[in-house]
Structures are given as C-alpha cells and as structure tokens.
Amino acid sequence: MDDFSLWDLMVSMFWFMLLVAWIWLLISILGDIFRDRELGGGAKAMWVLFLIFLPWLGALMYLIFRGNSMNDRTRQAMEEAEARQRAYIQSAAGSTASVADQIRDLSALKESGHISDAEFEQAKTKILA
C-alpha cells in the first residue's frame, strides 16, 4: 500500500467520476429514447444497439442528432409534472374553501329557519370532521 501515491488516488478518482458520468448519461439517453413518442420501435432498437455496441460514439451521436429534442422532451415532462402538482395543490386548497362555503350555507339555513340549532351543530361537526 506504500506505493499508492496521491497522484494515483487522483487518477483513480478521475476514472471513477468518468464512470459515474457515463452511467448517468446512458440512463438519461435511454430514458429519453423510451419516452419519445415520435420515435418508432425500430429506431429505438437501433439507438439502443448503437449505444450497447459503440457506447461513447453512440452517446455522442445521439447528443448531436437528438440533443435539442431531448432537452425539449425533458422540459415538457417537467412542465407537465409542475402542472399536475399545481392542480393537486389547488384541489387541496379548494376543499378548504368548500368547507367554509358549506358552513356559510348551513348558517344561512339556520338563520332562515329551515334547520334547528341542534341540526346546525350536528351538520357543522360532520363537515369539520
């Protein structure tokens, strides 16, 4: 272990980070290939085979030929996820407003004499539970 110098450690770290970057790039490209609705099955298979047999050249060619559309698909997926999240938040926040509306409607029914105080309290407890 005495012959493993700091330089050897730095070189090993470089190669490890290059491996991590390669795996990340490969997963990103494969995810984009299978997420693309415009690309046919045969073209998807060819890109995957190209990535398997000539990995660095295949990744480079994919980024050159389909890099812009890859970015567009990623942006579109993020926008759709954000829209779903906003819709969920609005529906959750809207349910709180509907509780207040229901209590206001109950109060109006009580004031107009359509329901008694006991019925009002029972309905209010049911709504708040």
C-alpha positions in Angstrom: 0.0 0.0 0.0 3.0 2.3 0.3 3.4 2.6 -3.5 -0.1 4.1 -3.9 0.6 7.8 -4.1 -1.6 10.9 -4.1 -1.4 11.1 -7.8 -2.7 7.5 -8.1 -5.6 8.4 -5.9 -6.4 11.5 -8.1 -6.2 9.4 -11.3 -8.5 6.7 -9.7 -11.0 9.4 -8.7 -11.0 10.8 -12.2 -11.7 7.4 -13.7 -14.4 6.8 -11.2 -16.1 10.1 -11.8 -15.9 9.4 -15.6 -17.6 6.1 -15.0 -20.4 7.8 -12.9 -20.8 10.4 -15.6 -21.1 7.7 -18.3 -23.7 5.8 -16.3 -25.7 9.0 -15.8 -25.5 9.9 -19.5 -26.5 6.4 -20.5 -29.5 6.4 -18.2 -30.6 9.8 -19.4 -30.3 8.8 -23.1 -32.1 5.5 -22.6 -34.9 7.3 -20.7 -35.2 9.8 -23.5 -35.3 7.1 -26.1 -38.2 5.3 -24.5 -40.0 8.5 -23.5 -40.0 9.8 -27.1 -43.4 9.2 -28.7 -42.4 10.2 -32.2 -39.6 7.7 -32.4 -40.7 4.3 -33.8 -39.9 0.9 -32.2 -37.2 0.0 -34.9 -35.5 3.4 -34.4 -35.5 2.9 -30.7 -34.0 -0.6 -31.1 -31.3 0.8 -33.4 -30.3 3.5 -31.0 -30.2 1.1 -28.1 -28.0 -1.3 -30.1 -25.8 1.6 -31.2 -25.4 2.6 -27.5 -24.6 -1.0 -26.5 -22.0 -1.9 -29.2 -20.4 1.6 -29.6 -21.2 3.3 -26.3 -19.2 6.5 -26.5 -19.8 7.1 -30.2 -23.4 6.2 -29.8 -23.9 8.6 -26.9 -22.1 11.4 -28.8 -24.1 10.8 -32.0 -27.4 10.8 -30.0 -26.5 14.1 -28.3 -25.5 15.6 -31.7 -28.6 14.4 -33.6 -31.3 14.4 -30.9 -29.9 16.7 -28.2 -32.2 19.6 -28.8 -35.3 17.4 -28.9 -34.0 15.6 -25.8 -34.0 18.9 -24.0 -37.5 19.8 -25.2 -38.9 16.5 -24.0 -37.3 16.9 -20.6 -38.7 20.4 -20.3 -42.1 19.3 -21.4 -42.1 16.4 -18.8 -41.1 18.9 -16.1 -43.8 21.3 -17.1 -46.4 18.5 -17.1 -45.3 17.4 -13.6 -45.5 21.0 -12.4 -49.0 21.4 -13.8 -50.1 18.2 -12.1 -48.6 19.4 -8.8 -50.3 22.8 -9.2 -53.7 21.1 -9.9 -53.3 18.9 -6.8 -52.4 21.9 -4.6 -55.4 23.9 -6.0 -57.7 21.0 -5.4 -56.4 20.5 -1.9 -56.7 24.2 -1.2 -60.1 24.3 -2.8 -61.5 21.7 -0.5 -60.7 24.0 2.5 -62.7 26.8 0.8 -65.6 24.4 0.2 -65.8 23.6 3.9 -66.1 27.4 4.7 -68.8 27.6 1.9 -70.7 24.7 3.4 -70.6 26.2 6.9 -71.8 29.5 5.5 -74.7 27.7 3.7 -75.6 25.9 6.9 -75.6 29.2 8.7 -77.9 30.7 6.1 -80.2 27.7 6.5 -80.3 28.1 10.3 -80.9 31.9 10.1 -83.8 31.3 7.6 -85.3 28.8 10.0 -85.0 25.7 7.7 -82.8 23.9 10.3 -82.7 24.0 14.1 -79.7 24.9 16.2 -79.1 21.2 17.0 -79.2 20.2 13.3 -76.8 23.1 12.5 -74.3 21.9 15.2 -74.6 18.3 14.1 -74.0 19.2 10.4 -71.2 21.5 11.3 -69.5 18.8 13.3 -69.9 16.4 10.4 -68.4 18.9 7.9 -65.4 19.7 10.2 -64.6 16.0 10.9 
